[in-house]
Amino acid sequence: MTVKHAPARFCLEVSPAPCVLVLFGGTGDLARRKLFPSLFQLHTRDLLHATSRIVGCGRTRHDQASFRALVAEALPPSASTDAREAFLARVSYAQADEADPDSFSRLGLHLAELDRIETPAPFNRLYYLAIPPSSYQPIIARLAEAGLLEEPGHDSAWRHLLLEKPFGSDSASAAALDAFLQRHVHEEQIFRIDHYLGKDTVQNILILRFANILFEPVWNRACIDHVQITVAETLGVEHRAGYYEQSGLLRDMFQNHLLEMLALVAMEPPAEFSADAIHREKLALIRAIRAFPCDALESAVVRGQYAAAHGMAGYRDEPGVSPNSTTETFAAAKLWIDTPRWQGVPFYLRSGKRLAEKASTITLVFKPSPHTLFGACDPDSLVLKVQPDEGMSLHLQAKRPGPKLCMGELPLAFRYADLGDELDAPDAYARLLLDAMLHDHTLFVRNETITAAWQLFTPVLESWRDPADRYPLHPYAAGSDGPAAAAELLARDGRAWRPL
C-alpha cells in the first residue's frame, strides 16, 4: 500500500542571481565526487541562473575540451545527453598556480571576458577552495593581489570565499587563519562549509523543535535523561593517511561536525529565523559547555585506535602511517552544558573509523515514566538519523499484538526516502552551494563559533601530548563498536550507547 503524505505547507526554493563559480581544485577528488554532481543537480532543477558559469582552476594544464571531458565523467550516467551538454556548456578551465602570479592575472581576464559575453554588469563570483588547507593562504593572497576579491561597491556584485574544513588545528592556528582572512576580506564574504549542516535531518532539527508543541515543552532537563550523538564510519583512513596523521579523529570530527549538531540540538530558541539570530544562540550554547577536567581527563574523554581484525588492517598497518603512531581514530566524550535548560543532563559524543556500521545519529533519551503501573519500562527515545537512510523515529512503549499484556518498544518513524517527489531536492553540497550564491549564512560556520570550539578542545589535545600511560590510547578491533573504555564511560553512569 502506498502511503500518502500531506503536501508541504510552505515550500519555496529561490534561484540565485547570475554568478560565476570559480572552483580551485577543479581537477581534484572532491570536485569529481561531490561538487560537479551537486552543481549538475542544481542545473537540472533550474536553480542556476541561465547565464551562470563554472570555471575550474588548477595547476594541471588542460584545454577546454579535455577539462569538460573530465567533468563529464563526474556526471550521473543516467543523465540525458541534452542535460549533460547544456551543463558542460557552462564549464570552462583556467590554469592557476599560486607560484605564478601571472596565472591569476590571466584568470582575471578570463572572468572579465565572461562578464562581457553574458551581461554588461559584473557577475557575482563565488571562489570555492576545494584544496588542502595549506594552500588557502597562498591562493587567497594571489586573488587579493590580482584585485579579484574586491567588491565593486555597495549593492553591487559580491565576491564570496568558500572554505572547507579544517579551520586551523588548534586555538592558535585558527586565530592566525582568521586574522589572515580578515586582512583580505570581511566576514560577510566568508562561507565556511560543514557539509553535515546541509543534510535535511540536521536542518530539520530547528523545525522539529520549534514548530511542534509536542517537543519543545519536553526538550529540557525535566524530561530528558541524556543525549547521544554518534558519527560512525566503516571505512579506515583510506588515502588520507598523510592528513590523518596530522589531524586525528578529535580534530577531524568533534571540533566541527559533532559540536555543530550538538549546538542545534541544545541551543535556546532564536528570536527569529535568521542567520544572525541562529548563530548567536549556537555561539552562546558552545560557550556554555563546561571545560573538560584535564586533571581527570579519562573520566570524560576516551581515545582509541583500530587494530587489525576480521581480515582488515590496523591503523598502523595503513600506507603512510607510522608504525608507532599514537593518532586516535576513535573518540568518545561526556559533556555538560551549564544552562538552566540542560543542568545535570550529560551529552555523550562518539565518532570513529573502522566501526561495525556506518551511522550518524542524534538520540534524545527521555527519563522513565513516573508511573509504575506496568513495572519498569525502557525509556522513550527520539532518534534523528542523519545518514544513511535520513529520517527520524520516536520509540515509545506500546502494546504489541498477542496476549492481553504484551508491551514493548515500537517506533513512530519516517524516512525522507519515502516522501517521493519531495525528495527531489538539493543534496548537502548542492544546498550549501546554493545558499552561498544566495548570500545566506544560516548553514555555515562563523569565526566566533570556531574560536569557541577550539577553546574547548585544544586543552584536550595538549593533554594528549603527555606520556601515553597517563592518557591511554585504547585499541579496538576493526569492525567492532569501538574500545571497551567508551562503553565504560556510559556504564559508570548506569547508561549504554544506542547500538550501531
Phi and psi in degrees as a GROMACS rama.xvg file:
@    title "Ramachandran Plot"
@    xaxis  label "Phi"
@    yaxis  label "Psi"
@TYPE xy
-81.4948  128.674  THR-2
-87.1287  127.073  VAL-3
-97.1324  134.523  LYS-4
-108.956  146.078  HIS-5
-62.241  143.639  ALA-6
-65.2098  155.224  PRO-7
-63.6068  134.331  ALA-8
-74.2769  -36.667  ARG-9
-142.106  111.606  PHE-10
-146.344  103.64  CYS-11
-136.8  127.005  LEU-12
-113.364  132.862  GLU-13
-106.33  134.829  VAL-14
-91.4775  138.634  SER-15
-78.9882  164.488  PRO-16
-68.879  168.623  ALA-17
-53.5636  137.933  PRO-18
-150.258  146.848  CYS-19
-108.778  119.014  VAL-20
-90.9719  115.741  LEU-21
-101.608  112.636  VAL-22
-106.795  99.4528  LEU-23
-76.1931  135.088  PHE-24
86.4448  25.6252  GLY-25
-64.9488  -17.5631  GLY-26
-103.751  7.43438  THR-27
-87.8244  178.62  GLY-28
-66.135  -44.848  ASP-29
-62.3231  -41.4503  LEU-30
-61.1639  -45.0529  ALA-31
-69.9546  -42.0847  ARG-32
-78.4738  -37.7328  ARG-33
-119.572  -48.3902  LYS-34
-74.7699  -47.4162  LEU-35
-66.0109  -42.2054  PHE-36
-59.8867  -37.3175  PRO-37
-70.0967  -41.1082  SER-38
-64.5067  -37.2091  LEU-39
-63.7391  -37.7878  PHE-40
-61.4322  -44.6856  GLN-41
-62.7336  -39.2946  LEU-42
-61.1769  -48.0617  HIS-43
-71.2092  -19.4914  THR-44
-96.8737  11.3765  ARG-45
58.004  36.8028  ASP-46
-106.119  8.75807  LEU-47
-113.59  133.958  LEU-48
-58.103  146.905  HIS-49
-57.2397  -27.4253  ALA-50
-99.5429  0.993105  THR-51
-66.5554  148.116  SER-52
-132.42  159.168  ARG-53
-124.522  123.752  ILE-54
-116.623  113.686  VAL-55
-81.5256  139.801  GLY-56
-129.246  143.573  CYS-57
-173.478  173.415  GLY-58
-78.4443  -24.9854  ARG-59
-65.769  142.52  THR-60
-83.3101  123.325  ARG-61
-138.647  144.959  HIS-62
-93.0083  175.142  ASP-63
-62.6527  -39.2245  GLN-64
-66.6361  -43.3112  ALA-65
-69.757  -34.7252  SER-66
-70.0283  -41.8213  PHE-67
-63.4787  -32.551  ARG-68
-65.6715  -38.5892  ALA-69
-64.3975  -42.6825  LEU-70
-65.5456  -39.6987  VAL-71
-58.782  -34.9369  ALA-72
-65.8244  -22.3878  GLU-73
-86.8929  -9.55596  ALA-74
-84.4724  153.261  LEU-75
-58.5308  130.436  PRO-76
-60.3228  -26.1273  PRO-77
-78.2153  -9.69591  SER-78
-66.3511  146.889  ALA-79
-69.186  155.879  SER-80
-61.4081  -40.0606  THR-81
-63.3349  -43.5191  ASP-82
-65.4946  -40.8072  ALA-83
-65.063  -45.0175  ARG-84
-66.4379  -38.2006  GLU-85
-65.8739  -37.6038  ALA-86
-69.148  -45.7889  PHE-87
-64.2166  -25.5632  LEU-88
-66.7665  -19.3321  ALA-89
-80.1779  -16.6693  ARG-90
-95.992  137.509  VAL-91
-142.794  175.568  SER-92
-134.739  142.042  TYR-93
-138.439  119.909  ALA-94
-68.2816  131.753  GLN-95
-143.466  121.919  ALA-96
-129.305  123.595  ASP-97
-60.4802  -20.2899  GLU-98
-79.6448  -7.10376  ALA-99
-125.06  93.8587  ASP-100
-56.566  -33.4836  PRO-101
-62.7811  -28.905  ASP-102
-64.216  -29.6906  SER-103
-78.2052  -29.113  PHE-104
-65.7182  -40.2069  SER-105
-67.4689  -36.1415  ARG-106
-60.8862  -44.0433  LEU-107
-59.5046  -40.3072  GLY-108
-65.2716  -39.209  LEU-109
-62.7341  -43.647  HIS-110
-67.1639  -39.8847  LEU-111
-63.4312  -36.915  ALA-112
-64.8369  -38.8159  GLU-113
-62.3973  -39.6658  LEU-114
-58.4685  -46.2959  ASP-115
-69.0197  -33.643  ARG-116
-69.3344  -42.5698  ILE-117
-95.1499  -35.19  GLU-118
-157.409  148.906  THR-119
-71.9166  -18.3631  PRO-120
-98.1658  150.885  ALA-121
-62.1453  141.105  PRO-122
-72.6045  154.258  PHE-123
-64.9787  150.831  ASN-124
-131.958  134.172  ARG-125
-119.693  110.642  LEU-126
-96.5585  112.035  TYR-127
-102.239  119.222  TYR-128
-97.7729  81.1373  LEU-129
-88.0177  59.9176  ALA-130
-136.683  166.226  ILE-131
-59.6189  144.399  PRO-132
-55.4997  -28.032  PRO-133
-63.7235  -19.7039  SER-134
-95.1693  -5.73278  SER-135
-56.1585  -55.8753  TYR-136
-64.9786  -44.3892  GLN-137
-60.1795  -40.797  PRO-138
-66.8121  -46.5078  ILE-139
-63.3011  -39.5693  ILE-140
-61.8848  -41.5608  ALA-141
-66.8754  -40.0163  ARG-142
-60.3593  -41.945  LEU-143
-66.4271  -43.3681  ALA-144
-59.2201  -36.2055  GLU-145
-83.6463  1.32214  ALA-146
74.1029  17.3503  GLY-147
-85.7786  -7.05519  LEU-148
-101.986  -4.69975  LEU-149
-74.4801  130.967  GLU-150
-90.5254  128.461  GLU-151
-55.4997  -29.3666  PRO-152
165.779  176.736  GLY-153
-59.9868  135.649  HIS-154
61.9772  23.0156  ASP-155
-111.249  -165.855  SER-156
-60.0207  139.048  ALA-157
-98.1412  165.07  TRP-158
-129.54  112.773  ARG-159
-111.158  147.031  HIS-160
-112.761  125.938  LEU-161
-107.198  125.909  LEU-162
-120.676  136.581  LEU-163
-87.694  150.899  GLU-164
-65.223  161.589  LYS-165
-83.8443  149.993  PRO-166
-102.609  77.0393  PHE-167
88.3954  173.07  GLY-168
-121.018  -4.63347  SER-169
-168.271  -175.981  ASP-170
-58.9371  -44.3788  SER-171
-66.7758  -46.6181  ALA-172
-69.3969  -34.6874  SER-173
-65.4028  -40.6703  ALA-174
-64.9368  -39.3607  ALA-175
-65.4537  -41.6177  ALA-176
-63.555  -43.3966  LEU-177
-63.8301  -41.8369  ASP-178
-61.4039  -39.7726  ALA-179
-62.8123  -47.2617  PHE-180
-60.0858  -42.6015  LEU-181
-67.0952  -19.6509  GLN-182
-73.5433  -22.8998  ARG-183
-112.193  -28.345  HIS-184
-142.941  162.424  VAL-185
-94.1897  164.411  HIS-186
-58.1406  -35.2491  GLU-187
-66.3212  -16.9934  GLU-188
-85.3167  -12.1517  GLN-189
-99.063  130.167  ILE-190
-124.117  108.397  PHE-191
-97.26  120.081  ARG-192
-89.984  130.361  ILE-193
-122.595  105.014  ASP-194
-64.2737  -19.7828  HIS-195
-61.0529  -31.5455  TYR-196
-70.6814  -12.377  LEU-197
-88.4115  -5.07585  GLY-198
-79.3702  141.856  LYS-199
-58.1787  -41.4487  ASP-200
-64.0387  -38.1758  THR-201
-68.534  -43.1953  VAL-202
-61.8542  -30.2844  GLN-203
-70.8129  -17.2835  ASN-204
-57.081  -46.8888  ILE-205
-64.5163  -42.7531  LEU-206
-66.6324  -43.2776  ILE-207
-57.8388  -45.1108  LEU-208
-71.5817  -47.8915  ARG-209
-103.438  -3.74866  PHE-210
-108.136  0.121509  ALA-211
-127.822  118.92  ASN-212
-65.9929  -19.8762  ILE-213
-62.1248  -34.2956  LEU-214
-101.829  -44.853  PHE-215
-57.2902  -38.8885  GLU-216
-64.2129  -22.563  PRO-217
-107.442  4.80761  VAL-218
-87.8526  64.8873  TRP-219
-166.794  -179.635  ASN-220
-68.6307  -18.5794  ARG-221
-68.5109  -29.1326  ALA-222
-119.835  -22.2071  CYS-223
-100.395  128.245  ILE-224
-79.4768  -47.5519  ASP-225
-164.401  169.361  HIS-226
-128.546  137.483  VAL-227
-120.01  136.423  GLN-228
-126.812  122.829  ILE-229
-126.052  132.365  THR-230
-127.857  103.466  VAL-231
-114.207  139.043  ALA-232
-126.054  142.8  GLU-233
-86.273  -22.0575  THR-234
-75.605  155.404  LEU-235
-88.929  -150.468  GLY-236
-81.6082  -10.6152  VAL-237
51.8531  -124.665  GLU-238
-92.0294  12.1715  HIS-239
-104.396  21.9178  ARG-240
-58.7642  -40.4879  ALA-241
-58.721  -44.4518  GLY-242
-69.429  -43.794  TYR-243
-68.7052  -33.0663  TYR-244
-61.8835  -30.3372  GLU-245
-86.8689  -22.6203  GLN-246
-100.072  -69.5862  SER-247
86.2755  166.12  GLY-248
-65.5206  -40.4811  LEU-249
-61.236  -47.1772  LEU-250
-66.1588  -38.6199  ARG-251
-72.5919  -31.7087  ASP-252
-124.7  -40.3514  MET-253
-73.7229  -46.9414  PHE-254
-65.6007  -16.1819  GLN-255
-123.967  -79.2641  ASN-256
-54.6582  -56.5541  HIS-257
-67.0166  -39.7693  LEU-258
-70.2634  -34.2408  LEU-259
-65.5536  -41.7669  GLU-260
-65.9529  -41.9045  MET-261
-58.7909  -42.6866  LEU-262
-61.7872  -41.381  ALA-263
-67.0693  -37.1393  LEU-264
-68.729  -38.4028  VAL-265
-106.043  -11.9854  ALA-266
-65.357  161.194  MET-267
-77.3952  159.639  GLU-268
-60.8414  128.676  PRO-269
-70.3099  155.077  PRO-270
-66.0957  -27.0315  ALA-271
-155.068  163.806  GLU-272
-86.7275  82.0379  PHE-273
-141.271  158.493  SER-274
-59.3038  -45.6376  ALA-275
-63.6737  -44.0806  ASP-276
-65.4619  -41.2355  ALA-277
-67.0278  -42.6837  ILE-278
-64.6148  -35.4625  HIS-279
-62.1791  -43.5185  ARG-280
-71.8157  -37.0942  GLU-281
-62.3225  -43.7387  LYS-282
-63.3829  -43.5711  LEU-283
-61.2727  -38.1597  ALA-284
-65.94  -47.7947  LEU-285
-62.5329  -38.1005  ILE-286
-67.6824  -20.6083  ARG-287
-86.9088  -4.61095  ALA-288
-72.35  129.622  ILE-289
-67.1197  138.762  ARG-290
-61.5129  146.891  ALA-291
-68.7011  144.103  PHE-292
-79.0054  90.2795  PRO-293
-65.9561  -16.5621  CYS-294
-82.377  -9.25897  ASP-295
-145.798  52.4562  ALA-296
-63.5878  -33.8416  LEU-297
-64.0545  -19.9417  GLU-298
-76.646  -12.3779  SER-299
-126.143  -23.5701  ALA-300
-136.1  134.066  VAL-301
-121.816  137.532  VAL-302
-123.67  150.002  ARG-303
-146.237  171.13  GLY-304
-145.493  131.507  GLN-305
-73.5853  142.218  TYR-306
-114.804  160.824  ALA-307
-59.6172  136.003  ALA-308
-170.9  152.896  ALA-309
54.7272  35.9508  HIS-310
76.9556  5.18011  GLY-311
-103.266  141.963  MET-312
-69.3137  151.822  ALA-313
-80.1097  166.221  GLY-314
-58.4891  -41.7021  TYR-315
-71.1212  -11.3915  ARG-316
-90.8929  -8.9591  ASP-317
-70.7314  143.554  GLU-318
-58.0886  132.334  PRO-319
89.0068  -1.47481  GLY-320
-101.543  136.042  VAL-321
-64.0946  137.938  SER-322
-64.7876  -14.4999  PRO-323
-112.567  19.9031  ASN-324
-59.7146  138.91  SER-325
-111.725  20.1737  THR-326
-70.0143  131.795  THR-327
-83.0749  138.07  GLU-328
-112.009  3.86017  THR-329
-147.762  143.195  PHE-330
-148.397  145.48  ALA-331
-136.446  144.634  ALA-332
-146.149  150.259  ALA-333
-112.107  123.524  LYS-334
-115.615  149.226  LEU-335
-120.368  138.523  TRP-336
-112.666  117.752  ILE-337
-89.5264  68.9481  ASP-338
-129.764  157.768  THR-339
-57.2924  -34.6689  PRO-340
-64.6761  -36.2785  ARG-341
-117.171  11.2801  TRP-342
-56.1715  121.788  GLN-343
86.3501  1.36125  GLY-344
-101.214  116.139  VAL-345
-78.8449  144.054  PRO-346
-112.261  122.511  PHE-347
-107.248  124.333  TYR-348
-118.842  139.065  LEU-349
-147.61  149.814  ARG-350
-157.32  147.078  SER-351
-167.082  163.836  GLY-352
-106.057  158.569  LYS-353
55.6507  45.224  ARG-354
-97.0252  177.522  LEU-355
-69.5892  -32.2329  ALA-356
-139.818  156.694  GLU-357
-91.9061  120.063  LYS-358
-160.51  137.295  ALA-359
-127.14  112.665  SER-360
-138.309  152.402  THR-361
-121.007  121.951  ILE-362
-121.808  121.899  THR-363
-101.898  116.937  LEU-364
-100.681  120.722  VAL-365
-83.4394  161.824  PHE-366
-71.2759  155.564  LYS-367
-62.6548  152.375  PRO-368
-62.2417  137.9  SER-369
-70.6685  -15.3475  PRO-370
-87.1999  140.739  HIS-371
-114.595  23.5306  THR-372
-55.2727  -36.4848  LEU-373
-109.933  17.989  PHE-374
77.5776  -167.309  GLY-375
-67.691  131.626  ALA-376
-123.542  153.659  CYS-377
-65.7705  146.701  ASP-378
-71.3417  151.498  PRO-379
-69.0257  157.787  ASP-380
-151.435  149.696  SER-381
-114.649  121.688  LEU-382
-115.119  120.763  VAL-383
-101.165  118.028  LEU-384
-96.2443  109.891  LYS-385
-83.0478  -40.6913  VAL-386
-167.699  154.548  GLN-387
-75.0409  -174.706  PRO-388
56.4851  57.7616  ASP-389
-56.1244  140.316  GLU-390
163.139  -159.664  GLY-391
-151.407  157.071  MET-392
-145.932  136.047  SER-393
-106.643  115.439  LEU-394
-97.5123  116.124  HIS-395
-121.238  159.673  LEU-396
-83.8846  128.712  GLN-397
-151.003  164.607  ALA-398
-74.8403  133.471  LYS-399
-93.5508  155.646  ARG-400
-60.5595  143.443  PRO-401
129.162  -138.046  GLY-402
-55.4569  162.453  PRO-403
-56.1289  -41.6528  LYS-404
-114.345  89.8939  LEU-405
-136.136  96.5772  CYS-406
-116.42  146.397  MET-407
-169.533  -178.924  GLY-408
-81.5729  129.522  GLU-409
-131.091  142.654  LEU-410
-97.4833  143.077  PRO-411
-102.556  118.778  LEU-412
-143.897  156.885  ALA-413
-143.231  154.63  PHE-414
-122.888  140.209  ARG-415
-60.9382  -28.5672  TYR-416
-65.7104  -19.0919  ALA-417
-87.2779  -1.03492  ASP-418
-88.7744  8.02919  LEU-419
61.2416  -128.38  GLY-420
-62.099  -24.3954  ASP-421
-68.2352  -15.7744  GLU-422
-75.6512  -11.9264  LEU-423
-74.8521  68.6052  ASP-424
-132.659  161.206  ALA-425
-57.9797  139.886  PRO-426
-75.426  -175.359  ASP-427
-58.3867  -49.929  ALA-428
-68.9847  -38.2213  TYR-429
-62.7516  -41.7511  ALA-430
-59.2336  -45.2858  ARG-431
-70.6598  -38.6659  LEU-432
-61.3569  -43.8685  LEU-433
-62.5106  -45.5991  LEU-434
-64.1059  -37.2328  ASP-435
-64.0247  -36.1966  ALA-436
-71.8585  -21.9113  MET-437
-93.7178  4.28528  LEU-438
58.6048  41.1829  HIS-439
-111.134  111.603  ASP-440
-88.1366  2.1731  HIS-441
-54.0949  -44.0962  THR-442
-97.7572  18.7247  LEU-443
-114.252  171.745  PHE-444
-107.334  135.654  VAL-445
-102.265  161.435  ARG-446
-62.8968  -36.5456  ASN-447
-64.2977  -36.8473  GLU-448
-66.8896  -41.5251  THR-449
-61.8682  -43.4043  ILE-450
-59.7953  -46.2528  THR-451
-64.5249  -37.6432  ALA-452
-65.2662  -44.6876  ALA-453
-66.5449  -33.8818  TRP-454
-62.8205  -29.5778  GLN-455
-75.7336  -43.6708  LEU-456
-97.3755  -20.5368  PHE-457
-58.4526  -42.1243  THR-458
-59.4615  -33.4012  PRO-459
-66.3075  -46.7713  VAL-460
-61.3061  -39.3802  LEU-461
-67.3275  -36.9678  GLU-462
-65.4633  -36.1202  SER-463
-68.9294  -10.341  TRP-464
-75.6791  -14.7204  ARG-465
-66.1268  168.175  ASP-466
-51.807  142.073  PRO-467
-61.8717  -25.4006  ALA-468
-71.1238  -17.4365  ASP-469
-80.2922  -43.6809  ARG-470
-126.249  87.7738  TYR-471
-64.4761  150.494  PRO-472
-98.0307  104.303  LEU-473
-80.237  123.538  HIS-474
-74.6636  149.189  PRO-475
-142.352  149.469  TYR-476
-71.0877  132.751  ALA-477
-55.9261  133.966  ALA-478
89.1687  5.54019  GLY-479
-99.8344  -171.828  SER-480
-89.524  4.60772  ASP-481
112.734  179.86  GLY-482
-69.9412  151.52  PRO-483
-59.3095  -31.4181  ALA-484
-61.8636  -28.1796  ALA-485
-69.9414  -38.7225  ALA-486
-66.4639  -37.4359  ALA-487
-65.766  -29.2162  GLU-488
-56.8336  -39.4349  LEU-489
-86.7291  -36.1153  LEU-490
-59.3121  -34.0528  ALA-491
-62.0688  -23.9356  ARG-492
-98.3967  6.17158  ASP-493
75.1012  26.9611  GLY-494
-128.299  172.111  ARG-495
-145.391  150.05  ALA-496
-64.3913  145.81  TRP-497
-67.3551  131.042  ARG-498
-57.0216  142.277  PRO-499
